[in-house]
């Protein structure tokens, strides 16, 4: 009876996740650039970004907060991650806001709660460096600088429903602050994973991301002093309204398979991404692991017209790669790991991410 109830739960969750996307599996390239909060599409973690986002079905632990929150349920006790990303680098110095479009700092924490629940917290902050202030009268600047700040805060809960069914949800607070102008919003992620096979080596996953109400900018930066009439003796402050924008909602559907040979593991994965504001994408990836202490991985992202600069809707053009070194610390099961990933981009010189993780 319990297995029947679990299967009903899975079917219900799948239908709930698929419902908003039932009519848009062809993608929406004509709406490219119309959504806001594009930072929600940036993976700040090194391990999963090395996959190119392909491992939606098999991701486990804290990094699942971004890829598929259901994977958070695999946290065994406590996990912490610190990561730094040089996003769309164009200079020679890595992890510098002056040599990349943005320098991204990320922190994550997860804790097992009870026998089957896990709570998670993730923070991502984007630094764009100092930008010269310009006006209509002073187009060359010279009156100071400002520094935009974007930040996402996510709180997650994942649960083990059975030996094969895992699910979770994330609530995200989105903050975008520019000079005297800001926007705040909220978004929801949800995901499930189903594990089967003789050695639990076949996995399926579905993740719905970035669903939430529209956002808009407000602040003193949208007001200006105006003159009424022909005379210069009557001035007033004019408040402008900014247009609302939608969030870049998407749906990921993935599968992965593990091949275990003594101390070695090879995992292949694939994911289909249905986007609301750009072309649909297909992601494939592969990872080799030796005793779960050293891992190397690669991935590839494809969309129709990926090699055509005039029609493609992403700067992440194709391949990605990365590695992990996991070091045991004593006999208590505590480990310390270092992750690195590279994502090829065009234009720019790619994106680099390095992270450190502790499993207690």
N, C-alpha and C positions, 0 to 999 in steps of 0.2 A: 504493500500500500504506500509506503514511504517513497519507493522508487517511482511509482506512478505520479505521486504528488510533485516530486522533483522534476519529472519530465514535463508535467503540465506547467510548472513554473518556468522552465526553460522556453517552452513554446510561447507562453505569454510574453516573456521578456523579449524574445526574438521579434514577435509581431509588433510589440510596442516600439522597438528600436527601428524597425523597417517602415512603420506607418508614415512618418513624415517624409520619407524619401521614395514613396511608392511610384511617384510620377516623374522622377528626375534622374533616373539611372543613365541618361545620356549625357549628363553633365550640363553645365551652363556657361560655355565660353563667352557668350554674348554679354554676360553679366560680370565678366572679369574686371576687377578694379572698383566695383561698386560697393563692396563690403568694407567695413572698417575693422579696427582691432586685429589687424593682420598678424600681430605678434602671437596670437593664439595658435598660429600655424607653425611656429618655430619650436622644434624639439630641443630643449636645453640640455639634455642628458647625452653623455658620450656613448654609452653602450648601445642604446636603441637607435641612435642616429647613425651609427656605423652600419646598421642593417639597412639604412635607407627607409626606415619605417615599415619594413616588410613583416616583422615578427609580431603582428597584432595578436595572433593566436597563441604564441608561446611565451610572450614576455612574462617574467616573474619578478616579484619584489617591487621596490619603491619606484623604479622607472616606469612601472605600469600606470602611474598617475597620469602620464602624458599619453602613452600609446593605447593602453586598454586597462582601465582601472580595475578590472576583474583580476588582473595579474597581481595586484597588491595583496590579495588574499594568501599568496604563497609566502609572505613574510613569516619567518619562523619565530622571531623574537623582536629584536630592535634593529633598525637599519638607518644609517645616516649617509647622505651624499652631499658633497660640495662640488660644484662644476663651474667652469669658466669657458665662455664661448667668444671667439673672435668672428662675429657674424658679417659675412660679405666683406672680407678683407681686401683692401686695395693698396696698403702700404707695406713696408718691410718689417714692421714691428708687430708681433703677435700680441693679442689681448690688450690692445691699446685703442681707446675710443677715437684717437686721432689718426689711426691707420686702418680703420674699418668703419662700416656704416654704424655698427653698434658693438659695444662690449657688454656681454650678458653675464650676469652673476646669478647663480641658482643655488638653492639649498632645499633639501628634502629630508623629512623625518617620518618614520613609520614605527608603529608599536602594536604588537599583537594584544588583543583584548579578549579575554576569555578563551574558550577552546576553538572558536571558529571565526572570530571577527578581527579585523585589523583597521586601525585608524591611521591616516596619513596626512601630512602637511607638506606643501610645496610652495616655494616663493621664487619668482623669476623677476629680475630687475634689469632694465635695459638702459645703458648709458650711451648717449649720442655725442658726448663731448661738448665743447663750447662752440656756439654758433653766433656769428656776428649779427647784432641787431641792425636792421635797416628800416627806413621809412620812405615815404614818397618824397620828402624833402631831402633826405640823406640816403640815397640808394647805395652808397659805398660804405655805409656804416660809420664807425668811429665813435659811437656813443655807448659802447658796451657790448656784452655778450649775454646769451641765455643758454640754459642747458635743459633740453626736454628730458622727461623721466617717464618711462612706461613701467608698470609693475602689475604682475598677476599673482594673486594669492589663492591657492586651492586647498580645500579641506575635503578629504576623501574617507569613505568607509567601504570596505570590501568584506565579503563573507564567503565561507565555504559552505555550500548548501548540501553537498554530498562528496563522495570520493571522486566524482567526475564533473561536478558542476560548481562553477565559481562566478560570482557577480559582484558588482560594485558601482558606486556613484560618486561623483565629484561636484562640489559647488565652488565656482570660481568668482572672485571679485576682480574686476578689471579697472585699472586706473591709468589714464593717459593725461600727463600734465605738460603743457607747453608754456610759453611766456604769457602769464595772465589769462590763460585759457585752459580748461580741463574738462575731462569727461570720465564718468564712472558708470560701470555696468556690472551685470551679473550673468553668468552662463552656467549651464549644466552639462556634464558628461555622464554617460552610463555605458557599461560594458558587461559582457558575459564571456566565459570561456568554457568549453566542453572538452574534457580529456578522455580518451579511450585508447584501445589497442592493448595487445598482450602485455606490453611493458609501459603502458601509459605514454606511448611515444607518438600518438596521433592526436593533434589538437585543432580545435576550431575556435574562432573568436569573432565577435561582433562588437564594434565600439561606435557609439553615437557621440559626437563632440560639438561643443560650442553652440548649444541651443539656448537662446535667451532673448529678452526684449531688445528693442532698438536702443541705441545710445545717441547722445548729441553733446556737443561742446557748449559750455557756458563760461562766463567770466568777463572781467573788465576789458580784456583784449578785444571783445566784440563790440565795444562802444567807441564813439568818436564825437568830437565837438563839431557841430554843424551850424550854418548860418541860415536863418529864415528871412526870406525877402531879399530885396536888392541892397538894403543898407547893411552896414557892418556893426550895427548897434544892438542886434538881438541874436544871441547865440544860445544853443541848446545842446544837450547831450543826446545822441541818437543811439539806441540799443538795437543791435542786430541779432536776429535769430539764426542759429546754425541749423542746417538740415539734419535730420536724423539719418543714421546709417544702421544697417543690419550687421549681424555677426556672421563670420564665415563658417556656417554649419557644414558638417560633412559626416559621412558614414563609411566606416572601414569594415570590410569582411575578409577574414584571413584564414589560412590553414598552414600548419607546420607539421613536419615529420622528423623524428629523431632516429638515427642509426647508431646503436651503441656496440662497440667492439672492444671488449676488455676495458682498457683505460682511456679509450678514445671515444669521442662522440662527434658525429657530423649531423647538423640540422639544416634542413632546407625549408624555406617559408615563402609564401606568396600572399599578397593582399591587394584587393580591389578597393579603390577609394572613389566614392561618389561625392563630388563636390557641388556645392550650391552656387559658387561664384567663380568657377573656372572649369577647365576640362577635367574629365574623369582621369584617374591615374592607375597604373598597374605597377606594383612593386614586387620584386623578387630579391631574395637574399639567402646567404649561406654562412654557416658558422662552424668552425672546427675547434674542438676543445680537447685538451689533454689533462685528464684527472680533475677537470674543473678548476685548474690552477692557472692555465694559460689558454686564452681564447683569441682567435683571429677571425674576423668576419668581413663580409662585403655585401653590398646591395646595389640595386639599380632601379631607378624610377623612370617610367615611360608614360608619356601621354601623346596623343595624336599631334603630329607636327612638332615634336620635341626639338628637332634640328632646324626648324624654320623660325628665325628670329622675329618674323612678322606675325606669327600666329600662336606661338607657344605662350603659356600663361604662368610660367614659373621660371625663376632664376636657377633653381636646383636642377641642373642639366645632367641627368644620368647617374654616374657612379658615386658610390660612397664606400668607405672602408674604415676599419678600426681594430683595436686589440684591447685585451684586458689581461692584467697580471694580478692574480689573487694570492695573497700570502697568509698562511695560517699563523695565528698568534696564540701559542700555548695549546693546552689540551681541552680548553673550555668550549671550543668550536668558534671562537671569535676569529674573524678574518679582516684583513685590510687589503683593499683593491685599488688599482689605478687603471683608469679607462681613458682611451683616446679615440677620436674619430675625425675624419676629414670628409667633407661633402663638396663635390665639384660644383662650381657655379659658373654661369656665363650670363652677364658680364661678371667682373670682379675676379679675385684670385682664390676663391673657395672660402669655406668656413671651417674653422678648427675648434674642437671642443676637448677639454681635458677635465677629468673628474677624479675625485677620491671618494671611496666608500668604506664604511665600517659596518660590519655585521656582528652584532653582539649576541 
